[in-house]
Amino acid sequence: MESGRVFMWDVLDWDMVKITTRGNDRVDILIDGKIDADEMRRVVDDIEAELVHVEDAKVLYEFVNFEFPTLGAMAVKLAELPKMLRILKKFSRVALLVDREWMRMAAEFEGDLIPGLEIKGFELGATEEAEAWLERAE
């Protein structure tokens, strides 16, 4: 690991999920299509391991061609809820890019429930606006 470097990797790429680090405090997550149980498990485990030394990360979270995860993936998410909450505590701001209004609203509501986490939804394609919001002084 480089001196001063927080993340061990630059890009993690699975079938439907791609995660890219940008500096020491920014993570971009792209989900394209439907996630199954195996991919959900790999993603959650790898992200948790990677975020051990990260605090107050900013996340650009983009859903392209959104499809509901499989039932198996949802079961993994529920079974891994404590791990998912530990991951969320590593984030200070999440900009969600998605073409579904209800998802933007649900994400912002979730942000209201988790202390120290601010979530804002953006229309899919409003990347510049979302990035500006992420970088804005709090």
TIKELO-681073 format. One line per field, with one value per atom (N, C-alpha, C): x, y, z; atom name; residue number from 0; chain. Coordinates in Angstrom, 2 decimals. Last residue first. Example, Ala and Ser with C-alpha at 12.3 -4.5 7.8 and 13.67 -1.06 7.14 Angstrom:
residues 2
east <- c(12.85/13.67/12.90/13.19/12.30/13.20)
north <- c(-2.25/-1.06/0.03/-5.69/-4.50/-3.30)
up <- c(7.08/7.14/7.87/7.80/7.80/7.80)
name <- c(N/CA/C/N/CA/C)
resi <- c(1/1/1/0/0/0)
chain <- c(A/A/A/A/A/A)
//
This chain:
residues 138
east <- c(-19.60/-20.79/-21.18/-18.67/-18.39/-19.68/-19.13/-19.49/-19.16/-18.79/-17.59/-17.88/-21.41/-20.51/-19.33/-22.30/-22.91/-22.01/-20.70/-20.56/-21.16/-21.71/-20.32/-20.09/-24.33/-24.12/-22.69/-23.79/-24.51/-24.28/-22.56/-21.83/-22.47/-24.65/-23.40/-22.66/-27.29/-26.93/-25.63/-27.88/-27.28/-26.87/-30.74/-29.69/-29.16/-31.30/-31.71/-30.50/-30.40/-30.28/-30.80/-30.65/-30.94/-30.88/-28.46/-29.26/-29.42/-27.73/-27.97/-28.84/-25.52/-26.38/-26.49/-24.93/-24.97/-25.98/-25.12/-23.84/-23.81/-27.58/-26.80/-25.46/-30.07/-28.73/-27.90/-32.44/-32.49/-31.12/-31.89/-32.43/-32.41/-31.17/-30.14/-30.60/-33.71/-32.74/-31.62/-34.70/-35.32/-34.37/-33.07/-32.97/-33.59/-34.01/-32.61/-32.44/-36.66/-36.38/-34.95/-36.24/-36.94/-36.64/-34.97/-34.30/-34.92/-36.94/-35.66/-34.89/-38.99/-39.22/-37.94/-37.83/-38.08/-38.25/-35.40/-36.66/-36.81/-32.90/-34.01/-35.37/-30.19/-31.11/-32.29/-27.58/-28.04/-28.91/-26.94/-27.55/-28.09/-24.33/-25.12/-25.62/-23.67/-23.93/-24.80/-21.38/-22.30/-22.43/-19.99/-20.58/-21.62/-19.42/-19.77/-20.34/-19.18/-17.93/-18.17/-21.69/-21.08/-19.76/-22.13/-22.77/-22.15/-20.70/-20.25/-20.83/-22.30/-20.90/-20.35/-24.61/-24.64/-23.23/-23.70/-24.13/-24.16/-23.28/-22.13/-22.47/-25.94/-24.95/-23.71/-27.08/-27.47/-26.46/-26.83/-25.61/-25.89/-29.41/-28.52/-27.26/-30.29/-30.88/-29.97/-28.63/-28.60/-29.18/-29.44/-28.06/-27.98/-32.06/-31.84/-30.42/-31.55/-32.22/-32.03/-30.43/-29.61/-30.23/-32.67/-31.47/-30.57/-34.33/-34.73/-33.52/-32.30/-33.00/-33.40/-32.99/-32.11/-32.94/-34.74/-34.72/-33.74/-32.78/-33.68/-33.61/-31.74/-32.11/-33.09/-29.88/-30.70/-31.17/-27.79/-28.08/-28.87/-27.21/-27.97/-28.30/-24.48/-25.25/-25.90/-23.17/-23.82/-24.77/-20.47/-21.32/-21.87/-19.63/-19.96/-20.85/-17.05/-18.14/-18.36/-16.13/-16.02/-17.26/-15.53/-16.15/-16.00/-12.77/-13.74/-14.27/-11.08/-11.75/-12.73/-9.94/-9.22/-9.88/-11.84/-11.36/-10.74/-12.87/-13.16/-12.67/-12.32/-11.61/-11.75/-14.12/-12.68/-11.90/-16.54/-16.27/-14.77/-16.22/-16.32/-16.00/-16.18/-15.02/-15.06/-18.76/-17.53/-16.32/-20.48/-20.53/-19.23/-19.68/-19.60/-19.55/-20.26/-18.89/-18.72/-23.08/-22.18/-20.75/-23.96/-24.23/-23.27/-23.19/-22.56/-22.77/-24.86/-23.40/-22.69/-27.49/-26.99/-25.46/-27.43/-27.86/-27.17/-28.69/-27.66/-28.22/-29.35/-29.84/-28.70/-27.94/-28.69/-29.06/-25.32/-25.93/-26.61/-24.02/-24.78/-25.55/-21.14/-22.03/-22.70/-19.74/-20.34/-21.33/-16.86/-17.94/-18.42/-15.59/-15.86/-17.01/-13.21/-14.31/-14.38/-10.92/-12.20/-13.40/-8.52/-8.64/-10.00/-9.16/-8.49/-8.71/-11.57/-11.10/-10.47/-12.27/-11.86/-11.31/-15.08/-13.85/-13.53/-16.83/-16.51/-15.14/-19.54/-18.17/-17.94/-21.65/-21.22/-19.78/-22.24/-23.20/-22.79/-19.78/-20.68/-21.56/-17.24/-17.94/-18.88/-14.38/-15.36/-15.93/-12.74/-13.25/-14.39/-9.98/-11.24/-11.52/-7.90/-8.47/-9.83/-7.21/-7.47/-8.00/-6.90/-5.94/-6.07/-7.15/-7.72/-6.63/-5.32/-6.34/-6.86/-1.93/-3.07/-4.04/0.33/-0.77/-2.01/2.29/2.29/1.14/0.57/1.33/1.26/0.84/0.00/0.89)
north <- c(21.28/20.97/22.10/22.21/22.25/22.05/19.97/21.22/21.13/17.50/18.25/19.55/16.63/15.83/16.65/18.63/18.51/17.71/18.02/19.33/19.29/15.49/15.62/16.96/16.20/15.31/15.42/17.78/18.36/17.52/15.86/17.07/17.71/13.92/13.59/14.83/13.43/14.70/14.54/10.87/11.77/13.11/10.48/9.78/10.71/12.99/12.33/11.63/12.34/13.13/12.30/12.52/11.87/12.84/12.46/13.30/12.56/11.91/11.30/12.24/11.94/12.79/12.15/10.74/10.40/11.30/11.27/11.51/11.20/8.80/9.96/10.06/7.87/7.45/8.67/8.96/8.02/7.64/10.47/11.17/10.27/8.48/9.38/10.15/7.47/6.62/7.47/9.64/9.29/8.43/9.41/10.62/10.38/6.93/7.08/8.31/7.53/6.52/6.67/9.41/9.80/8.82/7.81/9.01/9.44/5.92/5.49/6.68/7.42/6.78/6.32/8.18/9.19/8.53/6.65/6.39/7.36/6.82/7.37/7.14/8.01/6.95/7.58/8.62/8.90/7.74/9.87/8.75/9.22/10.64/11.20/10.01/10.68/9.79/10.55/11.39/11.88/10.86/9.80/11.04/11.59/6.36/7.39/8.63/4.46/4.96/6.13/3.61/4.52/5.08/1.72/3.03/4.05/-0.48/0.16/1.57/-1.09/-0.69/0.02/-1.83/-0.64/-0.17/-4.19/-3.06/-1.77/-5.78/-5.41/-4.20/-6.07/-5.44/-4.97/-7.32/-5.99/-5.36/-9.74/-8.96/-7.55/-10.61/-11.39/-10.60/-8.69/-8.74/-9.49/-9.39/-8.02/-8.00/-12.02/-11.75/-10.37/-11.49/-12.30/-12.08/-10.12/-9.41/-10.17/-12.19/-11.01/-10.23/-13.87/-14.33/-13.18/-12.33/-12.61/-13.09/-9.99/-11.26/-11.42/-6.43/-7.57/-8.85/-4.82/-5.25/-6.40/-2.89/-4.02/-4.39/-0.10/-0.66/-1.81/1.05/-0.12/-0.86/2.19/2.22/0.95/4.02/2.85/3.05/5.17/5.30/3.97/7.11/5.80/5.90/8.44/8.67/7.30/9.22/8.17/8.70/10.02/10.50/9.47/9.02/8.93/9.52/9.02/10.17/10.16/6.83/7.58/8.72/3.74/4.90/5.50/1.35/2.57/3.85/-0.54/-0.61/0.71/-0.86/0.39/0.41/-3.41/-2.26/-1.01/-5.04/-5.23/-4.00/-4.05/-3.95/-4.08/-4.71/-3.30/-3.16/-7.53/-6.78/-5.32/-8.13/-8.57/-7.75/-6.95/-6.53/-6.90/-8.38/-6.92/-6.46/-11.06/-10.65/-9.14/-10.89/-11.34/-10.88/-10.07/-9.24/-9.61/-12.29/-10.99/-10.06/-14.27/-14.43/-13.09/-13.23/-13.46/-13.54/-10.72/-11.98/-12.14/-7.74/-8.35/-9.64/-6.47/-7.20/-7.88/-3.33/-4.56/-5.18/-1.87/-1.95/-3.31/0.39/-0.85/-0.84/1.87/1.77/0.40/4.02/2.70/2.74/5.66/5.64/4.21/7.29/6.00/6.17/9.27/9.20/7.81/9.82/9.99/9.88/9.64/8.94/9.05/9.22/9.84/9.02/7.26/8.55/9.30/3.91/4.88/6.12/2.20/2.91/3.88/-0.68/0.28/0.87/-2.12/-1.63/-0.55/-4.86/-3.80/-3.43/-7.09/-5.99/-4.79/-8.64/-8.70/-7.46/-6.45/-7.72/-7.69/-4.79/-4.94/-6.35/-2.21/-3.57/-3.72/-0.08/-0.52/-1.96/0.42/1.53/1.17/-0.66/-0.89/0.38/0.12/-0.85/-1.03/3.48/2.34/1.43/5.33/4.70/3.43/6.27/5.79/5.02/6.88/7.82/7.38/5.00/5.81/6.81/2.23/3.47/4.21/-1.18/0.00/1.24)
up <- c(4.01/4.80/5.70/0.76/2.20/2.96/-1.96/-1.28/0.21/-3.05/-2.72/-1.97/-3.57/-2.73/-2.22/-5.34/-4.04/-3.07/-7.56/-6.92/-5.51/-8.17/-7.74/-7.05/-8.94/-7.80/-7.27/-11.20/-10.06/-8.81/-12.85/-12.44/-11.22/-13.19/-12.51/-12.03/-13.98/-13.34/-12.55/-14.81/-15.79/-15.21/-12.91/-13.63/-14.72/-10.48/-11.72/-12.34/-7.08/-8.31/-9.48/-3.52/-4.78/-5.95/-0.81/-1.71/-3.03/2.56/1.25/0.44/5.20/4.38/3.00/8.38/6.96/6.25/11.08/10.42/8.94/11.77/12.21/11.48/9.70/10.10/10.48/8.81/9.93/10.47/6.59/7.76/9.00/4.79/5.29/6.53/4.26/4.95/5.54/2.79/4.07/4.90/0.54/1.36/2.74/-0.40/0.01/0.90/-1.06/-0.03/0.49/-3.15/-1.92/-0.78/-5.05/-4.54/-3.21/-5.48/-4.92/-4.36/-6.63/-5.34/-4.69/-9.11/-8.06/-6.69/-10.93/-10.22/-9.04/-12.04/-12.80/-12.15/-9.99/-10.41/-11.12/-7.95/-9.31/-9.77/-4.84/-5.54/-6.88/-2.84/-3.93/-4.75/0.50/-0.62/-1.61/3.11/2.09/0.97/4.87/5.38/4.40/5.65/4.68/5.37/7.55/6.96/6.01/8.10/9.07/8.56/6.09/5.98/6.93/7.20/5.95/5.85/9.38/9.60/8.37/7.98/8.84/9.16/6.76/5.92/6.74/9.01/8.18/7.31/9.87/10.75/9.97/7.47/7.91/8.88/6.20/6.38/6.90/5.91/6.77/7.12/4.02/5.36/6.34/1.84/2.38/3.80/1.40/1.80/2.45/0.58/1.78/2.31/-1.78/-0.69/0.62/-3.25/-2.94/-1.79/-3.47/-2.78/-2.38/-5.04/-3.66/-2.84/-6.93/-6.77/-5.31/-7.10/-6.85/-6.73/-9.74/-8.35/-8.20/-11.95/-11.77/-10.31/-13.82/-12.52/-12.67/-15.65/-16.00/-14.74/-13.08/-14.51/-14.83/-10.28/-10.74/-12.22/-8.46/-9.71/-10.08/-6.07/-6.21/-7.40/-4.73/-5.88/-6.26/-1.44/-2.38/-3.49/0.83/-0.01/-1.11/4.14/2.68/2.01/6.93/6.27/4.75/6.86/7.66/6.81/6.42/5.82/6.82/7.07/7.45/6.94/6.08/7.45/7.90/3.53/4.25/5.68/2.56/1.99/2.85/3.90/4.09/3.63/2.84/4.28/4.54/0.13/0.53/2.01/0.24/-0.27/0.15/1.31/1.98/1.53/-0.63/0.78/1.49/-2.97/-2.91/-1.45/-2.31/-2.66/-2.49/-1.88/-0.81/-1.08/-4.41/-3.24/-2.11/-5.97/-6.20/-5.01/-4.86/-4.84/-5.03/-5.35/-3.99/-3.94/-8.02/-7.41/-6.05/-9.40/-8.56/-7.96/-12.62/-11.45/-10.71/-13.78/-13.92/-12.60/-12.53/-13.85/-14.00/-10.34/-10.41/-11.72/-9.23/-10.38/-10.34/-6.97/-7.10/-8.26/-5.97/-6.95/-7.09/-3.17/-3.78/-4.76/-1.52/-2.49/-3.10/-0.10/0.57/-0.37/-1.42/-0.15/0.50/-4.98/-3.84/-2.58/-5.75/-6.27/-5.10/-6.67/-5.66/-6.36/-7.90/-8.23/-7.11/-8.62/-7.57/-7.89/-10.23/-10.40/-9.35/-10.77/-9.87/-10.17/-12.23/-12.28/-11.45/-12.04/-13.18/-13.30/-10.68/-10.72/-11.91/-9.90/-10.98/-10.95/-8.33/-8.14/-9.14/-8.56/-9.18/-8.76/-6.77/-7.52/-8.09/-3.38/-4.80/-5.45/-0.78/-1.30/-2.80/0.41/-0.30/-0.82/1.54/2.36/1.70/1.57/0.78/1.66/2.92/2.97/2.22/0.72/1.92/1.86/-0.84/-0.91/0.42/0.00/0.00/0.00)
name <- c(N/CA/C/N/CA/C/N/CA/C/N/CA/C/N/CA/C/N/CA/C/N/CA/C/N/CA/C/N/CA/C/N/CA/C/N/CA/C/N/CA/C/N/CA/C/N/CA/C/N/CA/C/N/CA/C/N/CA/C/N/CA/C/N/CA/C/N/CA/C/N/CA/C/N/CA/C/N/CA/C/N/CA/C/N/CA/C/N/CA/C/N/CA/C/N/CA/C/N/CA/C/N/CA/C/N/CA/C/N/CA/C/N/CA/C/N/CA/C/N/CA/C/N/CA/C/N/CA/C/N/CA/C/N/CA/C/N/CA/C/N/CA/C/N/CA/C/N/CA/C/N/CA/C/N/CA/C/N/CA/C/N/CA/C/N/CA/C/N/CA/C/N/CA/C/N/CA/C/N/CA/C/N/CA/C/N/CA/C/N/CA/C/N/CA/C/N/CA/C/N/CA/C/N/CA/C/N/CA/C/N/CA/C/N/CA/C/N/CA/C/N/CA/C/N/CA/C/N/CA/C/N/CA/C/N/CA/C/N/CA/C/N/CA/C/N/CA/C/N/CA/C/N/CA/C/N/CA/C/N/CA/C/N/CA/C/N/CA/C/N/CA/C/N/CA/C/N/CA/C/N/CA/C/N/CA/C/N/CA/C/N/CA/C/N/CA/C/N/CA/C/N/CA/C/N/CA/C/N/CA/C/N/CA/C/N/CA/C/N/CA/C/N/CA/C/N/CA/C/N/CA/C/N/CA/C/N/CA/C/N/CA/C/N/CA/C/N/CA/C/N/CA/C/N/CA/C/N/CA/C/N/CA/C/N/CA/C/N/CA/C/N/CA/C/N/CA/C/N/CA/C/N/CA/C/N/CA/C/N/CA/C/N/CA/C/N/CA/C/N/CA/C/N/CA/C/N/CA/C/N/CA/C/N/CA/C/N/CA/C/N/CA/C/N/CA/C/N/CA/C/N/CA/C/N/CA/C/N/CA/C/N/CA/C/N/CA/C/N/CA/C/N/CA/C/N/CA/C/N/CA/C/N/CA/C/N/CA/C/N/CA/C/N/CA/C/N/CA/C/N/CA/C)
resi <- c(137/137/137/136/136/136/135/135/135/134/134/134/133/133/133/132/132/132/131/131/131/130/130/130/129/129/129/128/128/128/127/127/127/126/126/126/125/125/125/124/124/124/123/123/123/122/122/122/121/121/121/120/120/120/119/119/119/118/118/118/117/117/117/116/116/116/115/115/115/114/114/114/113/113/113/112/112/112/111/111/111/110/110/110/109/109/109/108/108/108/107/107/107/106/106/106/105/105/105/104/104/104/103/103/103/102/102/102/101/101/101/100/100/100/99/99/99/98/98/98/97/97/97/96/96/96/95/95/95/94/94/94/93/93/93/92/92/92/91/91/91/90/90/90/89/89/89/88/88/88/87/87/87/86/86/86/85/85/85/84/84/84/83/83/83/82/82/82/81/81/81/80/80/80/79/79/79/78/78/78/77/77/77/76/76/76/75/75/75/74/74/74/73/73/73/72/72/72/71/71/71/70/70/70/69/69/69/68/68/68/67/67/67/66/66/66/65/65/65/64/64/64/63/63/63/62/62/62/61/61/61/60/60/60/59/59/59/58/58/58/57/57/57/56/56/56/55/55/55/54/54/54/53/53/53/52/52/52/51/51/51/50/50/50/49/49/49/48/48/48/47/47/47/46/46/46/45/45/45/44/44/44/43/43/43/42/42/42/41/41/41/40/40/40/39/39/39/38/38/38/37/37/37/36/36/36/35/35/35/34/34/34/33/33/33/32/32/32/31/31/31/30/30/30/29/29/29/28/28/28/27/27/27/26/26/26/25/25/25/24/24/24/23/23/23/22/22/22/21/21/21/20/20/20/19/19/19/18/18/18/17/17/17/16/16/16/15/15/15/14/14/14/13/13/13/12/12/12/11/11/11/10/10/10/9/9/9/8/8/8/7/7/7/6/6/6/5/5/5/4/4/4/3/3/3/2/2/2/1/1/1/0/0/0)
chain <- c(A/A/A/A/A/A/A/A/A/A/A/A/A/A/A/A/A/A/A/A/A/A/A/A/A/A/A/A/A/A/A/A/A/A/A/A/A/A/A/A/A/A/A/A/A/A/A/A/A/A/A/A/A/A/A/A/A/A/A/A/A/A/A/A/A/A/A/A/A/A/A/A/A/A/A/A/A/A/A/A/A/A/A/A/A/A/A/A/A/A/A/A/A/A/A/A/A/A/A/A/A/A/A/A/A/A/A/A/A/A/A/A/A/A/A/A/A/A/A/A/A/A/A/A/A/A/A/A/A/A/A/A/A/A/A/A/A/A/A/A/A/A/A/A/A/A/A/A/A/A/A/A/A/A/A/A/A/A/A/A/A/A/A/A/A/A/A/A/A/A/A/A/A/A/A/A/A/A/A/A/A/A/A/A/A/A/A/A/A/A/A/A/A/A/A/A/A/A/A/A/A/A/A/A/A/A/A/A/A/A/A/A/A/A/A/A/A/A/A/A/A/A/A/A/A/A/A/A/A/A/A/A/A/A/A/A/A/A/A/A/A/A/A/A/A/A/A/A/A/A/A/A/A/A/A/A/A/A/A/A/A/A/A/A/A/A/A/A/A/A/A/A/A/A/A/A/A/A/A/A/A/A/A/A/A/A/A/A/A/A/A/A/A/A/A/A/A/A/A/A/A/A/A/A/A/A/A/A/A/A/A/A/A/A/A/A/A/A/A/A/A/A/A/A/A/A/A/A/A/A/A/A/A/A/A/A/A/A/A/A/A/A/A/A/A/A/A/A/A/A/A/A/A/A/A/A/A/A/A/A/A/A/A/A/A/A/A/A/A/A/A/A/A/A/A/A/A/A/A/A/A/A/A/A/A/A/A/A/A/A/A/A/A/A/A/A/A/A/A/A/A/A/A/A/A/A/A/A/A/A/A/A/A/A)
//
